[in-house]
Amino acid sequence: MLIGYNTNGLAHHDPFEAIELLAEIGYRSVALTLDHGRLNPFADGFRSQLASLRRLLERLKLRNVVETGARYLLDPRRKHEPTLVSADKVARDRRIAFLKAAIDAAHELQSDCVSLWSGVVHDGADFATALGRLVSGLEPALDYARGKNVVIGFEPEPGMLIDTMSRYEELDRQIGHPLFQLTLDIGHLHCLGETPIAAQIHRWQKRLVNVHIEDMRAGVHEHLMFDEGEIDFPPVIEALAASGYQSGIHVELSRHSHIGPDAARQSFKFLNSLWADCARKP
């Protein structure tokens, strides 16, 4: 397990400087949220930025994943829109184009995966209709990922079409693609009552390619600093260790950028201590 941090929690920093900061703190992996600025895949010169980013990650010996959860990159007026479940096919195609750009970035950066989610259904479509849109959008993205040898880590998200692990399982049956894997968010499991969390980790351990971690309260989708919520973390860390998980466990505090460096330091201290305690156990 590699302790990591998501750059969406350092949104007021230049991303290259944020990565340097995280490495100084001790993080060994970084979740790169593509967004405005130097991580914008639609900006002029992004290819040269990627080359510089790859050199930086190699110099700092950091693993990485590419995250696609930018709030207003595709639409400055509507959070996270458009998505793969949007009613307008042209809009869904914009999301597919963005995912392909993320896959290109992951290929260049030798990322562990591209992480994505389904989106919120805003037009009242029933589950079957919205699921059909999602599957139709994931198929070309996965075909493109196959050509680049990039893994997709799909994240169930509260409030979205695919929110629970049972709905992820249903989607997975329809997709049936070897590169379609799982991003597991520890806080989301607690929020939606999918507990014990350790049992979920053991059940899905062969599919895990990315883990998000933060504290949370039951029934409230709000990412919190550790010890501000309700999650009992030692069994979570022990389950990840027992599962043999070798990739990043990324702190996701996207609403804490105003205290980003302090949040990153406190989070690393918390997780590093838990990991050390776990390693000392027989």
N, C-alpha and C positions, 0 to 999 in steps of 0.2 A: 504494500500500500504506500502510495506517495501522497503526502499532504500537499494540497494545491489550493488555489484561490482563483476566483473568477474576476476578470478585469472589469466587469460591470459594477463591481464594488469600489472601483477606483476611477469612476467616470470623469472626475475633474483633473485627472492626470493625463499627460501624454502617455499613450500605451507603452511605448518603449521604456520610458522612465518608470512606469508602474511595474513592468516586468523586472527591471533592475532592482527596484525596491523589494519586490517579493522574494527574489533570490537572496538579497542581503538578509532578510528576515529568517530565511531557512527553507522556504517552500521549494519543492522539487518538481512541481507540475503547475501549469497555468491553463485555465479555461479562457480562451480568447473569444470574447463576444465581438463579432463583426458589427461595426457601428460607424457613426460619423468620425471624421478625423483620419488618422493614419491606418485605421483598420476598416476603411470603407471600400468594399470590393468594387464599387461602381466609380470610384474616383480615378482621375488621371494619375498615372504613375503607381497604381497599386501593385503591379507586378514587381517593380523595383523595390517597393516597400516590403513585399513578401520575401524577396531575396535577403534584404537587410534583417528582417525579422528572423528568418531561418538561421542566419549567422549568429544573431544574438542568442537565440535559444540554444544553439550548439555550444557557444562559448560558455554559457551559464549552466550547461548540462541539465536543461529543463525539458521534461516531457510536456505535451500539450494536447488539448482537444479544441475543436472549433465549435463555438456556440452560436446559435442563430436567433437568439431571443431579443434582439434589439427592439426597443419599443416603437420608435418613430422613423426608422431608416427608410421604409418603403412608403409610408404615408405620414406626412407631418401632422395630420389632424386626428388620426384614429390609432390608438395604441395597438401594436402588434399586427395591424392589418396591412395588406390582405393576407389570408392564410389559405391552407389547402382545403378548408371547408367553406370558404366564402362562396356566396351564391353566384357571383359573376365569374365565368370561366376565364375571361381575359385577366381578371384580377388574380385568379389562382395561378395562371401562367406566370405572372410576375413573381409570385412566391417560388415557383419551380425554378425560374431563372436565378433567383437569389440562392436557392439551395445548390444549384449547380456551381455558382460562383464560390460558395462555401466549400464544396467538394474539391474544386480546383485548389483553393487555399490549403485545404487539409492535405492534399496530395503533395503540394510544394513543401509544406512544413512537416511532413511525415507524422501527422497527427494520429492519435489513438482512435479518434472517431470524429464525425460531425454529429452534434447533438441537436435535436429538433423536437417539436411537439405538434399537436393537431391544430389548435386554434379553437376559438369560441364560435358557436353557431348563432348568428344574429338574425337570421331571416325566418326563424320558426320551422325550419326543415326538420322532419322526423329523423330518428337515429339512422335508419337504413339509408335514407337519401344522403345525409351528411357523410356517413361512412363510405358510401360509394364515391363521393367527391374526394375524400381523403385517400382512398386506395388508388383512384385514378391519378392523383397527383404524386403519390409515393412511387408508383411504378416507373415513370420515366426518371425520377430522381435516383432510384436504386439501379436502374440500368446504366445511368451515367456513372454512378459510384462504382459499379462493377468494372467499367473501363478504366477507372483511376485507382482501383484496388483500395477504396476507402470504405470503412465501416460506418454504418448509420446507427447512432444510439438514440432510440425513441424514448421520450420522457412523458409519462402520464402526468397531467397537470390539473389541479383542482379548478373547476369552472369551465374546463375545455371539454370537447367532445370525448376525448379519451382521457379520463381522469383517474380511473382506478386500475388496479392490476388485472381485474377480470376483463375489463374492456380492452386493455392492452393485449391480453391473451386472445380475445376474439379477433382483434385486428391482426395479430401475428398469424393466426390460422389462415386468414384471407391472403396475407402478403406472401408467406411461405418463401422467403428469400434468405439465402445464407448470410448476407451482409446486414440484415435487419436484426439489430440487437437492442439492448436496453440501457437507457440512462435512468438510474434509480435515485430519486430525491428522498432523503431520509425524513425531512420535515413534512413532505406531502403525505407520506405513509401515516405519520402521526395525525396530521390534520384530518384525514379522511377515515381514521379509525382502522387502518389496515395493519393491525398489530397482532402479536408481537412483531416488532420490526426485524428482530434476528431471524424469525421464521421466514419472513419474506426474502431476506438476503440468502438464506440457505436454499430456498425453493428456486430462486432465479440466478444462482451463482454462476451457472454456465453461460448465461446470456449477458452478464454485466460487462459493459465496456466503459462506463462512466458513472461516477457517483457524485451527487450534490449533497451538501450537508449544511445544516443550520439548525437553530432551535425553533420550536413552533408550539402553539397551543392547539388542542383538539378543536376542530370545527372552525378555525380562524386561519385563513391563508395569509399569514404575515411572517416574513422571514425575520428572525430575531437573533441577536447575539446569544452565544452559549450562556446557559444559566439564567436566561430571561424567559424561557419557556418551560415546557413540561417533560421533555424527552430525557430518558435515562440512557446516557451515551455509552457507558462501559460495555453493556451487552452488544451494542451496535458495532463497536470497534472490534470486540472479540469475535463476533460473527464474520466480519469482513476478513479478519486474520485467518480464522478457521476455514473460510471458503477458498483461501489461496488467492484472493484478489490482489493483483499486482499493479494496477493502474492508479490514476489519480482519484482522490477523494477531495472534491473541490468545494471550498466554502463559498456559499452564494448569499451575499449581503448587498443586493443591488440598490437598496435604499439607504445605505450607510456611507456613501461616497463622501459626504461632508466630514466624516471622521475616518476616512479610508485607511490611512497608515496605522492609526491606533487600533481600528477594528481588525486589520490584518495581523498586527502583532499579538493582540489578545487572543485571536482565533488560533494562531499557530501555537502559542503557549498552551492553550487548552488541549488541542488535539495532540500535540507532541507529548504532553504529559500522559494522556490516556494511552497513547501508543507505547510509550515506555513502560507503563504499568502492565499493559497487555503482554509485552515481550518478556517481562520478568516472570510471568506466570508459567508454571511447569506444563 
